[in-house]
Amino acid sequence: MPSPLFSPTRAGAIDLATRIVMAPLTRNRAPGATPTPLMAEYYAQRANPDTGAGLIISEATAISPQGQGYADVPGLYGTEQLDGWKKVTKAVHAQGGKIVCQLWHVGRVSHHILQPGNADPVAPSAIRAEAKTYVFNEQGVGHFTPTSAPRALHRHEIPGIVHDYAAAARNAVKSAGFDGVEIHGANGYLLDQFLKTGANQRTDDYGGKIENRARLMLEVTRAVVDAVGHDRVGIRLSPVTPANGIDDAEPQPLFDYLIRQLAPLGLAYIHVIEGATGGPREVPGRPFDYAAMEAAYRQAGGRGAWMVNNGYDPVLAEDAVASGRADLVAFGKAFISMPDLAARIRHGGPYQGLDKATMYGGGAQGYTDYPTLGG
């Protein structure tokens, strides 16, 4: 019996040959925030839906210089960057693949040496993230270092950030050739910081009650929908992950409210990280009912594809799709070491491990030189 992972589906306006998604993976190989020919090769290796991903979500991509939080991550705000991304999307489409760009503002998860003018990172409140970021030292060696203390955004600055998201979305779809965009609303970055009580102590209309804390994410989503069309927009959410020092006192009512507000916008998909990003699927002391969250979305009229992520192996992924619990399953690190992951799933393996030493920064080693089946 054919695996349900290999049945076709749609995510909004995007036709997908399979249910297998390549999750966004930061690799720190874009000097000057500009995608390189090596990046085009990397994505093309994983783009054929017969052997790789039915949909690729790009590595997180800064919407503005202020939105950058790690060294050598790509951007979407300059001509050279867009020209570099054009080569990536052309290479992906030549393989019959589909690719969306993840829109990113890191907020407080940054360091002042990465910010324009060595400024402090920005955040909803001046609360430092218990997290590290990736920078290069004077010798050009990459290493992780604690984030800098942020400053709280002024109320008058917020519309400019909303504008930056919309402009980046237009750049991605209308200039760089992406099939759509994904709003990064997860993992303790800016939109997640506004959403959650552990990072947001504002007393204006962007802080306090749930409706206020969700305001920025909803404003950004509506602006991006207006920029490129509702059926080319997805959003990534992580209800209980502690990534980058984020937490919320009551995540279930928060995300049930948020998802009901997102439902009428007609998004292409909802991308949900279950549990701790890159860690356990159950977070101690942080129970969460993902089925109830999806039910709230459907009851509010949401029709977008439901994408699940975190700790999925082929068996668990097949069960999620076959049971109707998910429409799409995102695989992350597996796609680093296995560009032909779909082919390996079809054949029941073999599966090969990841060289963690080459995950961040560097060149082709550990990036484009992983062997494929028969390769």
Secondary structure, DSSP 8 states (H G I E B T S, - for coil): ---GGGS-EEETTEEESSSEEE--------GGG---HHHHHHHHHTT-TTTS-SEEE---EESSGGG--STT--BSSSHHHHHHHHHHHHHHHHTT--EEEEEE--TTSS-GGGSGGG---EESSS---S-EEEEE-TTS-EEEEE----EE--GGGHHHHHHHHHHHHHIIIIIS--SEEEEE--TTSHHHHHHSTTT----STTSSSHHHHTHHHHHHHHHHHHHH-GGGEEEEE-SS--GGG---S-HHHHHHHHHHHHGGG--SEEEEE-SSTTS-SS-TT----HHHHHHHHHHTT--SEEEEESS--HHHHHHHHHTTS-SEEEE-THHHH-TTHHHHHHTT-------GGGSSS-SSTTTT----TT-
